[in-house]
Amino acid sequence: MARFRALYGSTPLHLIALVASLALTAYAALRIAETSGAAQIALWLVGAALAHDLVLFPLYTLLGLLAGGNRPRRATNHVRVPAMLSGLLFLMFVPLICSLAPDTYEAAAGLQPTPYLQRWLAITAALFLASGLLYALRARRSTS
């Protein structure tokens, strides 16, 4: 085991998980390539990568530096995690949250998109509340 770890750099379980995730990714890529919308999906993936690398990464790096400098503070991650999860949910459901295409969604799903804004706000509030409670619990334990 020590020799494997020295050669690979981690445990065999890590290697198995890596190979399984690559196999799943290759399977998904092959299935997407079979569809007619493969070009749009590829364009979306490239656009998302560029948007992350050129816009989002510098933005959240700057916000991290403003929030905590180079040394991490305990409370910083209790704000970062719910903000990131809320932002990810917003990006996934932005057309429904902002009601950009209510007719299209209603025709496809048979549902009204109106409750998405309220639900996103409620989930965001719950995430920040849970994170705040966890921070308070951890702060209380560290002083005891």
DSSP file (Angstrom, degrees, kcal/mol; ACC not computed):
  #  RESIDUE AA STRUCTURE BP1 BP2  ACC     N-H-->O    O-->H-N    N-H-->O    O-->H-N    TCO  KAPPA ALPHA  PHI   PSI    X-CA   Y-CA   Z-CA
    1    1 A M     >        0   0    0      0, 0.0     4,-2.6     0, 0.0     5,-0.2   0.000 360.0 360.0 360.0 -39.8    0.0    0.0    0.0
    2    2 A A  H  >  +     0   0    0      1,-0.2     4,-2.1     2,-0.2     5,-0.1   0.887 360.0  49.7 -65.0 -37.7    2.8    2.4    0.8
    3    3 A R  H  > S+     0   0    0      2,-0.2     4,-2.3     1,-0.2    -1,-0.2   0.919 111.1  48.9 -67.2 -42.3    4.4    1.7   -2.6
    4    4 A F  H  >>S+     0   0    0      1,-0.2     4,-3.4     2,-0.2     5,-0.5   0.925 112.1  49.1 -60.7 -44.6    1.1    2.3   -4.4
    5    5 A R  H  X5S+     0   0    0     -4,-2.6     4,-1.8     1,-0.2    -1,-0.2   0.878 110.9  50.3 -63.7 -37.8    0.6    5.6   -2.5
    6    6 A A  H  <5S+     0   0    0     -4,-2.1    -1,-0.2    -5,-0.2    -2,-0.2   0.881 117.3  40.0 -67.6 -38.0    4.2    6.7   -3.3
    7    7 A L  H  <5S+     0   0    0     -4,-2.3    -2,-0.2    -5,-0.1    -3,-0.2   0.923 129.8  26.9 -76.1 -45.1    3.7    6.0   -7.0
    8    8 A Y  H  <5S-     0   0    0     -4,-3.4    -3,-0.2     2,-0.2    -2,-0.2   0.864  95.6-130.4 -89.1 -39.2    0.1    7.2   -7.4
    9    9 A G  S  <<S+     0   0    0     -4,-1.8     2,-0.2    -5,-0.5    -4,-0.2   0.347  77.5  40.4 104.4  -6.0    0.0    9.8   -4.6
   10   10 A S  S    S-     0   0    0     -6,-0.3    -1,-0.4     1,-0.0    -2,-0.2  -0.850  94.5 -63.7-154.3-170.9   -3.3    8.7   -3.0
   11   11 A T     >  -     0   0    0     -2,-0.2     4,-1.5    -3,-0.1     3,-0.5  -0.367  43.5-111.9 -82.6 162.7   -5.2    5.6   -2.0
   12   12 A P  H  > S+     0   0    0      0, 0.0     4,-2.5     0, 0.0     5,-0.2   0.836 117.5  62.1 -61.2 -32.1   -6.6    3.0   -4.4
   13   13 A L  H  > S+     0   0    0      1,-0.2     4,-2.4     2,-0.2     5,-0.2   0.879 101.3  52.0 -61.5 -36.8  -10.2    4.2   -3.5
   14   14 A H  H  > S+     0   0    0     -3,-0.5     4,-2.5     2,-0.2    -1,-0.2   0.920 109.6  48.9 -64.0 -43.3   -9.3    7.6   -5.0
   15   15 A L  H  X S+     0   0    0     -4,-1.5     4,-2.6     2,-0.2    -2,-0.2   0.907 111.1  49.7 -62.8 -42.4   -8.1    6.0   -8.2
   16   16 A I  H  X S+     0   0    0     -4,-2.5     4,-2.5     2,-0.2    -2,-0.2   0.922 112.0  48.0 -62.7 -44.2  -11.3    3.9   -8.5
   17   17 A A  H  X S+     0   0    0     -4,-2.4     4,-2.4     2,-0.2    -2,-0.2   0.895 112.2  50.2 -63.8 -39.8  -13.4    7.0   -7.9
   18   18 A L  H  X S+     0   0    0     -4,-2.5     4,-2.2     2,-0.2    -2,-0.2   0.932 112.1  45.8 -64.3 -46.4  -11.4    8.9  -10.5
   19   19 A V  H  X S+     0   0    0     -4,-2.6     4,-2.4     1,-0.2    -2,-0.2   0.903 113.2  50.6 -64.4 -41.2  -11.7    6.2  -13.1
   20   20 A A  H  X S+     0   0    0     -4,-2.5     4,-2.4    -5,-0.2    -1,-0.2   0.906 111.1  47.9 -64.2 -41.5  -15.5    5.8  -12.4
   21   21 A S  H  X S+     0   0    0     -4,-2.4     4,-2.3     2,-0.2    -1,-0.2   0.885 112.2  49.2 -68.7 -36.5  -16.1    9.5  -12.8
   22   22 A L  H  X S+     0   0    0     -4,-2.2     4,-2.5     2,-0.2    -2,-0.2   0.896 111.1  50.1 -67.2 -38.5  -14.1    9.7  -16.0
   23   23 A A  H  X S+     0   0    0     -4,-2.4     4,-2.3     2,-0.2    -2,-0.2   0.911 111.6  48.2 -64.7 -42.1  -16.1    6.7  -17.4
   24   24 A L  H  X S+     0   0    0     -4,-2.4     4,-2.4     2,-0.2    -2,-0.2   0.895 112.1  49.5 -64.7 -39.9  -19.4    8.4  -16.4
   25   25 A T  H  X S+     0   0    0     -4,-2.3     4,-2.6     2,-0.2    -2,-0.2   0.909 110.9  49.4 -65.1 -42.3  -18.3   11.6  -18.0
   26   26 A A  H  X S+     0   0    0     -4,-2.5     4,-2.4     2,-0.2    -2,-0.2   0.904 110.9  50.3 -63.9 -40.9  -17.2    9.8  -21.2
   27   27 A Y  H  X S+     0   0    0     -4,-2.3     4,-2.3     2,-0.2    -2,-0.2   0.934 112.0  47.2 -61.9 -46.3  -20.6    8.0  -21.4
   28   28 A A  H  X S+     0   0    0     -4,-2.4     4,-2.4     1,-0.2    -2,-0.2   0.905 111.5  51.3 -62.8 -40.9  -22.5   11.3  -20.9
   29   29 A A  H  X S+     0   0    0     -4,-2.6     4,-2.2     1,-0.2    -1,-0.2   0.898 110.3  48.8 -63.9 -40.2  -20.4   13.0  -23.6
   30   30 A L  H  X S+     0   0    0     -4,-2.4     4,-1.0     2,-0.2    -1,-0.2   0.897 111.5  49.3 -66.3 -39.2  -21.0   10.1  -26.0
   31   31 A R  H  X S+     0   0    0     -4,-2.3     4,-0.5     1,-0.2     3,-0.3   0.892 112.1  48.4 -66.1 -39.2  -24.8   10.3  -25.4
   32   32 A I  H >< S+     0   0    0     -4,-2.4     3,-1.3     1,-0.2    -2,-0.2   0.888 106.0  57.7 -67.2 -38.5  -24.8   14.1  -25.9
   33   33 A A  H 3< S+     0   0    0     -4,-2.2    -1,-0.2     1,-0.3    -2,-0.2   0.767 100.2  59.4 -64.0 -24.5  -22.8   13.7  -29.1
   34   34 A E  H 3< S+     0   0    0     -4,-1.0    -1,-0.3    -3,-0.3    -2,-0.2   0.709  93.4  83.8 -75.5 -20.0  -25.6   11.5  -30.5
   35   35 A T  S X< S-     0   0    0     -3,-1.3     3,-0.8    -4,-0.5    -3,-0.0  -0.326  85.1-121.9 -83.2 166.3  -28.2   14.2  -30.1
   36   36 A S  T 3  S+     0   0    0      1,-0.2     3,-0.4     2,-0.1     4,-0.2   0.687 107.9  60.7 -79.2 -17.7  -28.9   17.0  -32.5
   37   37 A G  T 3>  +     0   0    0      1,-0.2     4,-2.1     2,-0.1    -1,-0.2   0.118  66.7 113.2 -96.4  22.3  -28.2   19.7  -30.0
   38   38 A A  H <> S+     0   0    0     -3,-0.8     4,-2.6     1,-0.2     5,-0.2   0.868  75.1  53.4 -62.9 -36.9  -24.6   18.7  -29.3
   39   39 A A  H  > S+     0   0    0     -3,-0.4     4,-2.4     1,-0.2    -1,-0.2   0.908 109.4  47.9 -66.1 -40.9  -23.2   21.9  -30.9
   40   40 A Q  H  > S+     0   0    0      2,-0.2     4,-2.4     1,-0.2    -1,-0.2   0.892 112.6  49.1 -66.4 -38.4  -25.3   24.1  -28.6
   41   41 A I  H  X S+     0   0    0     -4,-2.1     4,-2.6     2,-0.2    -2,-0.2   0.919 111.9  48.3 -66.8 -43.0  -24.3   22.1  -25.5
   42   42 A A  H  X S+     0   0    0     -4,-2.6     4,-2.4     2,-0.2     5,-0.2   0.911 112.3  49.4 -63.0 -41.6  -20.6   22.3  -26.5
   43   43 A L  H  X S+     0   0    0     -4,-2.4     4,-2.5     1,-0.2    -2,-0.2   0.901 111.0  50.0 -63.1 -41.0  -21.0   26.0  -27.0
   44   44 A W  H  X S+     0   0    0     -4,-2.4     4,-2.7     2,-0.2    -2,-0.2   0.913 110.5  49.6 -63.8 -43.1  -22.7   26.4  -23.7
   45   45 A L  H  X S+     0   0    0     -4,-2.6     4,-2.3     2,-0.2    -2,-0.2   0.909 112.7  46.5 -63.2 -42.7  -19.9   24.5  -21.9
   46   46 A V  H  X S+     0   0    0     -4,-2.4     4,-2.5     2,-0.2    -1,-0.2   0.915 113.8  49.1 -65.4 -42.4  -17.2   26.6  -23.5
   47   47 A G  H  X S+     0   0    0     -4,-2.5     4,-2.7    -5,-0.2    -2,-0.2   0.895 110.9  49.9 -63.5 -39.9  -19.1   29.7  -22.7
   48   48 A A  H  X S+     0   0    0     -4,-2.7     4,-2.3     2,-0.2    -1,-0.2   0.903 111.1  49.1 -65.8 -40.6  -19.6   28.6  -19.1
   49   49 A A  H  X S+     0   0    0     -4,-2.3     4,-2.7     2,-0.2     5,-0.2   0.920 113.9  45.9 -64.6 -43.1  -15.9   27.8  -18.7
   50   50 A L  H  X S+     0   0    0     -4,-2.5     4,-2.8     2,-0.2     5,-0.4   0.911 112.1  50.9 -66.2 -42.1  -14.9   31.2  -20.2
   51   51 A A  H  X>S+     0   0    0     -4,-2.7     5,-2.1    -5,-0.2     4,-1.8   0.904 113.6  45.9 -62.0 -40.7  -17.4   33.1  -18.0
   52   52 A H  I  <>S+     0   0    0     -4,-2.3     5,-3.4     3,-0.2    -2,-0.2   0.959 117.8  41.1 -65.4 -50.4  -16.1   31.3  -14.9
   53   53 A D  I  <5S+     0   0    0     -4,-2.7    -2,-0.2     1,-0.2    -1,-0.2   0.850 125.2  33.8 -70.6 -34.8  -12.4   31.8  -15.7
   54   54 A L  I  <5S+     0   0    0     -4,-2.8    -1,-0.2    -5,-0.2    -3,-0.2   0.731 135.7  12.6 -94.8 -23.4  -12.7   35.4  -16.9
   55   55 A V  I  X5S+     0   0    0     -4,-1.8     4,-1.8    -5,-0.4    -3,-0.2   0.761 125.5  40.4-117.8 -59.3  -15.5   36.8  -14.8
   56   56 A L  I  ><S+     0   0    0     -5,-2.1     4,-3.0     2,-0.2     5,-0.3   0.907 111.2  53.2 -69.3 -43.8  -16.5   34.7  -11.8
   57   57 A F  H  ><S+     0   0    0     -5,-3.4     4,-1.9     1,-0.2     5,-0.2   0.942 113.1  42.9 -60.4 -49.4  -13.1   33.6  -10.6
   58   58 A P  H  > S+     0   0    0      0, 0.0     4,-2.3     0, 0.0    -1,-0.2   0.889 114.9  53.2 -62.4 -34.9  -11.6   37.1  -10.4
   59   59 A L  H  X S+     0   0    0     -4,-1.8     4,-2.4     1,-0.2    -2,-0.2   0.954 113.1  39.4 -66.1 -50.0  -14.8   38.3   -8.8
   60   60 A Y  H  X S+     0   0    0     -4,-3.0     4,-1.9     2,-0.2    -1,-0.2   0.767 113.8  55.8 -76.7 -20.6  -15.0   35.8   -6.0
   61   61 A T  H  X S+     0   0    0     -4,-1.9     4,-2.2    -5,-0.3    -1,-0.2   0.918 110.2  46.0 -68.2 -43.3  -11.2   36.0   -5.5
   62   62 A L  H  X S+     0   0    0     -4,-2.3     4,-2.5     2,-0.2    -2,-0.2   0.915 112.7  49.7 -63.6 -43.6  -11.6   39.7   -5.0
   63   63 A L  H  X S+     0   0    0     -4,-2.4     4,-2.2     1,-0.2    -1,-0.2   0.887 110.0  51.7 -63.4 -37.9  -14.5   39.2   -2.7
   64   64 A G  H  X S+     0   0    0     -4,-1.9     4,-2.5     2,-0.2     5,-0.5   0.895 110.2  48.2 -64.4 -40.3  -12.6   36.7   -0.7
   65   65 A L  H  X S+     0   0    0     -4,-2.2     4,-1.8     1,-0.2    -2,-0.2   0.894 113.0  48.1 -67.0 -39.3   -9.6   39.0   -0.3
   66   66 A L  H  < S+     0   0    0     -4,-2.5    -2,-0.2     1,-0.2    -1,-0.2   0.864 115.8  45.4 -67.1 -34.6  -12.0   41.8    0.8
   67   67 A A  H  < S-     0   0    0     -4,-2.2    -2,-0.2    -5,-0.2    -1,-0.2   0.891 138.0  -2.5 -77.9 -39.7  -13.7   39.5    3.3
   68   68 A G  H >< S-     0   0    0     -4,-2.5     3,-0.7     1,-0.3    -3,-0.2   0.422  81.5-139.8-137.4   2.6  -10.8   37.9    4.9
   69   69 A G  T 3<  -     0   0    0     -4,-1.8    -1,-0.3    -5,-0.5    -2,-0.1  -0.350  66.5 -39.6  66.1-152.4   -7.5   39.0    3.4
   70   70 A N  T 3  S+     0   0    0      2,-0.1    -1,-0.2    -5,-0.1    -5,-0.1   0.708 127.8  72.0 -82.1 -20.7   -4.9   36.2    2.9
   71   71 A R  S <  S-     0   0    0     -3,-0.7     2,-0.1    -6,-0.1    -1,-0.0  -0.842  87.0-125.0 -98.7 127.4   -5.7   34.6    6.2
   72   72 A P        -     0   0    0      0, 0.0     2,-0.3     0, 0.0    -2,-0.1  -0.441  19.5-147.7 -71.4 139.7   -9.0   32.7    6.3
   73   73 A R    >>  -     0   0    0     -2,-0.1     4,-0.7     1,-0.1     3,-0.6  -0.763  20.3-121.0-102.3 153.7  -11.4   33.7    9.0
   74   74 A R  H 3> S+     0   0    0     -2,-0.3     4,-0.5     1,-0.2     3,-0.4   0.878 110.7  49.6 -62.8 -37.7  -13.8   31.1   10.6
   75   75 A A  H 3> S+     0   0    0      1,-0.2     4,-0.6     2,-0.2     3,-0.4   0.717  92.5  77.7 -77.0 -19.5  -16.9   33.1    9.6
   76   76 A T  H X> S+     0   0    0     -3,-0.6     4,-2.5     1,-0.3     3,-1.4   0.912  94.3  47.0 -59.6 -45.8  -16.0   33.6    6.0
   77   77 A N  H 3X S+     0   0    0     -4,-0.7     4,-2.1    -3,-0.4    -1,-0.3   0.769 102.7  64.3 -69.7 -23.5  -16.9   30.0    4.9
   78   78 A H  H 3< S+     0   0    0     -4,-0.5    -1,-0.3    -3,-0.4    -2,-0.2   0.626 113.0  35.5 -74.5 -10.7  -20.2   30.3    6.7
   79   79 A V  H <X S+     0   0    0     -3,-1.4     4,-1.7    -4,-0.6    -2,-0.2   0.730 115.4  55.0-102.3 -38.5  -21.0   33.0    4.3
   80   80 A R  H  X S+     0   0    0     -4,-2.5     4,-2.8    -5,-0.2     5,-0.2   0.923 104.5  52.2 -62.0 -46.9  -19.3   31.6    1.2
   81   81 A V  H  X S+     0   0    0     -4,-2.1     4,-2.5     1,-0.2     5,-0.2   0.944 113.1  40.4 -63.8 -52.2  -21.0   28.2    1.1
   82   82 A P  H  > S+     0   0    0      0, 0.0     4,-2.4     0, 0.0    -1,-0.2   0.874 116.3  52.4 -65.9 -31.6  -24.6   29.4    1.3
   83   83 A A  H  X S+     0   0    0     -4,-1.7     4,-2.4     2,-0.2    -2,-0.2   0.913 111.3  46.6 -66.5 -40.8  -23.9   32.2   -1.1
   84   84 A M  H  X S+     0   0    0     -4,-2.8     4,-2.5     2,-0.2    -1,-0.2   0.919 113.9  47.2 -66.5 -43.3  -22.3   29.8   -3.6
   85   85 A L  H  X S+     0   0    0     -4,-2.5     4,-2.4    -5,-0.2    -2,-0.2   0.906 113.5  48.3 -65.2 -40.3  -25.2   27.3   -3.3
   86   86 A S  H  X S+     0   0    0     -4,-2.4     4,-2.3    -5,-0.2    -2,-0.2   0.910 112.2  49.2 -65.0 -41.6  -27.7   30.1   -3.7
   87   87 A G  H  X S+     0   0    0     -4,-2.4     4,-2.6     2,-0.2    -2,-0.2   0.887 110.2  51.1 -64.2 -38.9  -25.9   31.4   -6.7
   88   88 A L  H  X S+     0   0    0     -4,-2.5     4,-2.1     2,-0.2    -2,-0.2   0.920 110.5  48.5 -64.9 -43.4  -25.7   28.0   -8.3
   89   89 A L  H  X S+     0   0    0     -4,-2.4     4,-2.0     2,-0.2    -2,-0.2   0.903 111.1  51.5 -61.9 -40.1  -29.4   27.5   -7.8
   90   90 A F  H  X S+     0   0    0     -4,-2.3     4,-0.6     1,-0.2    -2,-0.2   0.930 109.6  49.0 -62.5 -44.8  -30.1   30.9   -9.3
   91   91 A L  H  < S+     0   0    0     -4,-2.6     3,-0.4     1,-0.2    -1,-0.2   0.874 112.2  49.2 -62.8 -36.5  -27.9   30.1  -12.4
   92   92 A M  H  < S+     0   0    0     -4,-2.1    -1,-0.2     1,-0.2    -2,-0.2   0.873 125.5  26.3 -69.4 -36.3  -29.8   26.8  -12.8
   93   93 A F  H >X S+     0   0    0     -4,-2.0     4,-3.0    -5,-0.2     3,-0.6   0.090  79.2 123.8-118.2  22.9  -33.2   28.3  -12.6
   94   94 A V  H 3X S+     0   0    0     -4,-0.6     4,-2.4    -3,-0.4     6,-0.2   0.856  74.7  53.7 -57.8 -38.9  -32.7   31.9  -13.8
   95   95 A P  H 34>S+     0   0    0      0, 0.0     5,-2.6     0, 0.0     6,-0.7   0.888 116.2  39.6 -64.1 -33.9  -35.3   31.7  -16.6
   96   96 A L  H <45S+     0   0    0     -3,-0.6     3,-0.4     3,-0.2    21,-0.3   0.871 115.6  50.2 -81.1 -37.9  -37.9   30.5  -14.1
   97   97 A I  H  <5S+     0   0    0     -4,-3.0    20,-0.2     1,-0.2    -3,-0.2   0.907 120.1  36.5 -65.9 -41.3  -36.9   32.8  -11.2
   98   98 A C  T  <5S-     0   0    0     -4,-2.4    -1,-0.2    -5,-0.3    -2,-0.2   0.388 107.7-125.2 -92.3   3.3  -37.0   35.8  -13.5
   99   99 A S  T   5 +     0   0    0     -3,-0.4    -3,-0.2    14,-0.2    -2,-0.1   0.917  54.4 154.0  52.3  50.8  -40.0   34.6  -15.5
  100  100 A L  S   <S+     0   0    0     -5,-2.6    -4,-0.1    -6,-0.2     3,-0.1   0.802  75.5  14.7 -78.3 -30.2  -38.2   35.0  -18.8
  101  101 A A     >  +     0   0    0     -6,-0.7     4,-2.1     1,-0.1    -1,-0.2  -0.439  69.9 154.7-142.5  65.2  -40.2   32.3  -20.6
  102  102 A P  H  > S+     0   0    0      0, 0.0     4,-2.4     0, 0.0     5,-0.2   0.866  76.4  51.7 -66.2 -34.8  -43.3   31.5  -18.7
  103  103 A D  H  > S+     0   0    0      2,-0.2     4,-2.3     1,-0.2     5,-0.2   0.909 110.1  48.5 -67.9 -41.0  -45.3   30.4  -21.7
  104  104 A T  H  > S+     0   0    0      2,-0.2     4,-2.1     1,-0.2     5,-0.2   0.919 113.9  46.3 -64.0 -44.1  -42.6   28.0  -22.9
  105  105 A Y  H  X>S+     0   0    0     -4,-2.1     4,-3.2     1,-0.2     5,-0.6   0.916 112.6  49.5 -66.1 -42.1  -42.3   26.5  -19.4
  106  106 A E  H  X5S+     0   0    0     -4,-2.4     4,-1.7     1,-0.2    -1,-0.2   0.886 111.6  49.4 -65.2 -37.6  -46.0   26.2  -18.9
  107  107 A A  H  <5S+     0   0    0     -4,-2.3    -1,-0.2    -5,-0.2    -2,-0.2   0.881 118.2  39.5 -67.5 -37.3  -46.4   24.5  -22.3
  108  108 A A  H  <5S+     0   0    0     -4,-2.1    -2,-0.2    -5,-0.2    -1,-0.2   0.895 132.0  21.8 -80.1 -41.1  -43.6   22.0  -21.6
  109  109 A A  H  <5S-     0   0    0     -4,-3.2    -3,-0.2     2,-0.2    -2,-0.2   0.671  90.0-129.9-104.2 -19.4  -44.3   21.2  -17.9
  110  110 A G  S  <<S+     0   0    0     -4,-1.7     2,-0.3    -5,-0.6    -4,-0.2   0.669  73.6 108.3  76.1  15.5  -47.9   22.1  -17.5
  111  111 A L  S    S-     0   0    0     -6,-0.5    -1,-0.3     3,-0.0    -2,-0.2  -0.867  73.8-111.6-123.6 156.5  -47.0   24.2  -14.4
  112  112 A Q        -     0   0    0     -2,-0.3    -9,-0.1     1,-0.1     0, 0.0  -0.700  16.7-147.9 -83.5 137.6  -46.9   27.9  -13.7
  113  113 A P  S >  S+     0   0    0      0, 0.0     3,-1.4     0, 0.0     4,-0.3   0.401  71.3 103.2 -84.6   5.4  -43.3   29.2  -13.1
  114  114 A T  T >> S+     0   0    0      1,-0.3     3,-0.6     2,-0.1     4,-0.5   0.809  70.9  56.1 -62.9 -33.4  -44.6   31.9  -10.6
  115  115 A P  H 3> S+     0   0    0      0, 0.0     4,-2.4     0, 0.0    -1,-0.3   0.552  83.5  87.7 -79.4  -0.5  -43.5   30.2   -7.3
  116  116 A Y  H <> S+     0   0    0     -3,-1.4     4,-2.6   -20,-0.2     5,-0.2   0.886  85.9  49.8 -67.3 -38.9  -39.8   29.9   -8.3
  117  117 A L  H <> S+     0   0    0     -3,-0.6     4,-2.4    -4,-0.3    -1,-0.2   0.944 114.0  45.2 -63.4 -47.1  -38.8   33.3   -7.1
  118  118 A Q  H  X S+     0   0    0     -4,-0.5     4,-2.3     1,-0.2    -2,-0.2   0.899 114.6  48.5 -64.3 -39.8  -40.4   32.8   -3.7
  119  119 A R  H  X S+     0   0    0     -4,-2.4     4,-2.7     2,-0.2    -1,-0.2   0.901 110.9  50.0 -67.9 -40.0  -39.0   29.3   -3.4
  120  120 A W  H  X S+     0   0    0     -4,-2.6     4,-2.5     2,-0.2    -2,-0.2   0.923 112.1  48.0 -64.3 -43.3  -35.5   30.4   -4.3
  121  121 A L  H  X S+     0   0    0     -4,-2.4     4,-2.5    -5,-0.2    -2,-0.2   0.899 112.4  49.3 -62.9 -40.3  -35.6   33.2   -1.8
  122  122 A A  H  X S+     0   0    0     -4,-2.3     4,-2.4     2,-0.2    -2,-0.2   0.911 112.1  47.6 -66.0 -42.2  -36.9   30.8    0.9
  123  123 A I  H  X S+     0   0    0     -4,-2.7     4,-2.6     2,-0.2    -2,-0.2   0.911 111.9  50.7 -64.9 -41.4  -34.1   28.3    0.1
  124  124 A T  H  X S+     0   0    0     -4,-2.5     4,-2.3     2,-0.2     5,-0.2   0.928 111.4  47.6 -61.1 -45.9  -31.5   31.1    0.2
  125  125 A A  H  X S+     0   0    0     -4,-2.5     4,-2.5     1,-0.2    -2,-0.2   0.908 112.2  49.9 -62.1 -41.5  -32.8   32.2    3.6
  126  126 A A  H  X S+     0   0    0     -4,-2.4     4,-2.7     2,-0.2     5,-0.2   0.894 109.7  51.2 -65.0 -39.8  -32.8   28.7    4.9
  127  127 A L  H  X S+     0   0    0     -4,-2.6     4,-2.3     2,-0.2    -2,-0.2   0.934 113.6  43.5 -62.6 -46.2  -29.2   28.1    3.7
  128  128 A F  H  X S+     0   0    0     -4,-2.3     4,-2.4     2,-0.2    -2,-0.2   0.874 114.1  51.1 -68.4 -36.0  -28.0   31.3    5.4
  129  129 A L  H  X S+     0   0    0     -4,-2.5     4,-2.5    -5,-0.2    -2,-0.2   0.935 111.8  46.3 -65.1 -46.5  -30.0   30.5    8.6
  130  130 A A  H  X S+     0   0    0     -4,-2.7     4,-2.3     1,-0.2    -2,-0.2   0.901 113.7  49.1 -63.0 -40.6  -28.6   27.0    8.8
  131  131 A S  H  X S+     0   0    0     -4,-2.3     4,-2.3    -5,-0.2    -1,-0.2   0.899 111.2  49.7 -66.6 -39.9  -25.1   28.3    8.2
  132  132 A G  H  X S+     0   0    0     -4,-2.4     4,-2.5     2,-0.2    -2,-0.2   0.902 111.2  49.0 -64.6 -40.9  -25.5   31.0   10.9
  133  133 A L  H  X S+     0   0    0     -4,-2.5     4,-2.4     2,-0.2    -2,-0.2   0.901 111.1  50.0 -65.0 -40.5  -26.7   28.4   13.4
  134  134 A L  H  X S+     0   0    0     -4,-2.3     4,-2.5     2,-0.2    -2,-0.2   0.902 111.0  49.5 -63.9 -40.9  -23.8   26.1   12.6
  135  135 A Y  H  X S+     0   0    0     -4,-2.3     4,-2.7     2,-0.2    -2,-0.2   0.922 110.9  49.2 -63.7 -43.9  -21.4   29.0   13.1
  136  136 A A  H  X S+     0   0    0     -4,-2.5     4,-2.3     2,-0.2    -2,-0.2   0.903 111.6  49.7 -62.7 -40.7  -23.0   30.0   16.4
  137  137 A L  H  X S+     0   0    0     -4,-2.4     4,-2.1     2,-0.2    -2,-0.2   0.922 113.0  46.0 -63.8 -44.3  -22.8   26.3   17.6
  138  138 A R  H  X S+     0   0    0     -4,-2.5     4,-2.1     2,-0.2    -2,-0.2   0.890 112.4  50.7 -66.4 -39.3  -19.1   26.1   16.6
  139  139 A A  H  X S+     0   0    0     -4,-2.7     4,-1.3     1,-0.2    -1,-0.2   0.892 110.8  49.5 -65.3 -39.0  -18.3   29.4   18.2
  140  140 A R  H  X S+     0   0    0     -4,-2.3     4,-1.0    -5,-0.2    -2,-0.2   0.887 110.9  49.5 -66.6 -39.6  -20.0   28.3   21.4
  141  141 A R  H  < S+     0   0    0     -4,-2.1     3,-0.2     1,-0.2    -2,-0.2   0.873 108.2  53.2 -67.6 -36.2  -18.2   25.0   21.4
  142  142 A S  H  < S+     0   0    0     -4,-2.1    -1,-0.2     1,-0.2    -2,-0.2   0.794 109.4  48.4 -72.4 -26.7  -14.8   26.7   20.9
  143  143 A T  H  <        0   0    0     -4,-1.3    -1,-0.2     1,-0.2    -2,-0.2   0.701 360.0 360.0 -83.4 -19.1  -15.3   29.0   23.9
  144  144 A S     <        0   0    0     -4,-1.0    -1,-0.2    -3,-0.2    -2,-0.2   0.466 360.0 360.0 -80.4 360.0  -16.4   26.2   26.2
